[in-house]
């Protein structure tokens, strides 16, 4: 079974906070610890705060090769699918892009 968790952020600088929340949520739900997490080479995943947290929690961080979305095949496919559905949904009901986050959460739920 596969789950997709989405967090809406105004700024990429909130990535660390959202990862802390995600880790706590997942570990409480599964009664298991996160041992490794894989990231792309986005700068938002290289903040010292996130790096220090992962070291403290003994979470190994893996990074894909820069500029190779092929290494993130599943996540890239999911992202593309979600974006296509969100844009179609917003266009169909003629809503402005300000509702993009809500449309994304709805699409993920469906």
N, C-alpha and C positions, 0 to 999 in steps of 0.2 A: 504494500500500500504506500502511496506517495502523497505527501502533503506539501502545499506551497503556502508559506507565510509571507505576507506583504505588509510592510510598514511604510506609511506615507511620511515623507520628510520634506520640509521646505529647503533645507540646506544639507549638503553632504557631510558637514561637520558633525551632524547628529548620528552618524553611522555607528560610532562606538556605543553610544547610549542604547541604540536599537539592538545592537548585537548583545549587550548585557541583558536586556529584557528578553530577547529571543532565547539565549542560553538558559536563563532561569526558568522560563516557561517550558521549554522542551525537556529539561531535566526533571522538572516536577511531573510532567505528563508521562514520561517514560521510565522514571526511576533509574535512569542511566546517565552517565556523564558524557559530554561531548569530548572526544579525544583528538579529533582532527577536523579542521575546517578548511575548505578550499576557496580561494578568492581569486578574482582576476587582478590585474595590476593597476586597478584604479587607485588613485591617490588617497581616496577615502578609507582604504583598508590598511594604510601604512602609517596612521597616526600613532605617535608614541603611546598614547593612552591605551589604544587597542592592543598594541604590541606588548606592553607591560602586563595588561590584564591576561592575555593568552599565556604569557610565560608564568605568571603567578598561578593560573588555573591549570597549568600543564596541558594546554591545548596546542597541538602542533598546527602550524599554519602552512598550507601549501598554496603556491601561486602558479597560475597558468602562465604560459609564455605570452609576453606582451604582443598585442595586435594579432592574436590568433583565436578568433571566436570559435574555430573548429574544435578547440580543446574544451569548450563549454557547450558542446552540442545540445544537450538536454535543456540546460538553462536558456541558451540562446533561442531554441525552438519555442520554449514556453513564453519567453519574453515577447517574441515576434507574434505569437498567437494572441497573447493578452492585449498587446497594443492594437492589433488589427480589430479585435472584437470591441475594444473600448472606443476606438475611432468610429467604427461602424455604428455603435450604440449612440454616441453623441451626435453623429450626423443624422441618424434616423429620426431622433426625437428633437433635433434642432436645438440642442443645449450648447452653451458656450463652453470653452475648454476649462473654465474655472471649476467645472464638475468632474474633471478628469480623474481625480483621486477617488471620488465616490464611485465613478463608473468602473474604475480598476478593481476596487474592493468588491463590487457587485459581480463583476465578471469572474473574479477568483472564487467567490462563493458559489456561483452557478457551476 
